[in-house]
């Protein structure tokens, strides 16, 4: 009986200590405090872009009003006295685009393709001779940086995540062009071609109707590094 009394006293003492601890604000063995809820946004960035658009496909002045300012800002072209024609064709591209040629007074030639349906300028490129500096697999990050800067400024691209570099291949003879690089942005079905020399000047860009059209083009006219 005396032993039972001792056990009872010990239990009573433990209960008093427990209550005293609660009164002093000590944490009990209840539910642990919850971590603060994270407010990090995990949504995937949406890719957006906007191609230049002409008002009237049949009016050369309308074409000029859209394309010539681009040639001036993109290439620094002297557009005074420029002549425009629509005689050039590019059947190997298998598109529904209409090609316009812009010849400057110094003989420099630029080409612009306009989609016949939505009137978007889907391609602009220069036919001027390129540098003899060959492309370098180790400089792909530089090519991507230059092409991305162009896409963001002139095509209003945003949210671009992926870019792949290709060497251009001549459509008829199959020769690889080593002095420029296609930087392909699959998310916007577009490539931007930049020169391989220092500064990576713009050669041009081309937008495709869908991913399949882009892939078909690269199989014919692109070679991965």
Buried (B, 14 or more C-beta within 10 A) or exposed (E): EEEEEEEEEEEEEEEEEEEEEEEEEEEEEEEEEEEEEEEEEEEEEEBEBEBBEBEEBEEEEBBBEBBBEBBBEBBEBEBEEBEBEBEEEEEEBEBEBBBBBBBBEEEBEBBBBBBEEEBBBBBBBBBBEBBEEEBEEEBBEBBBBBBBBBBEEBBEBBEBEEBBBBBBBEEEEEEEBBBBBBBBBBBBBBBBBBBBBEEBBBBBBBBBBEEEBBBEBBEEBBBEE
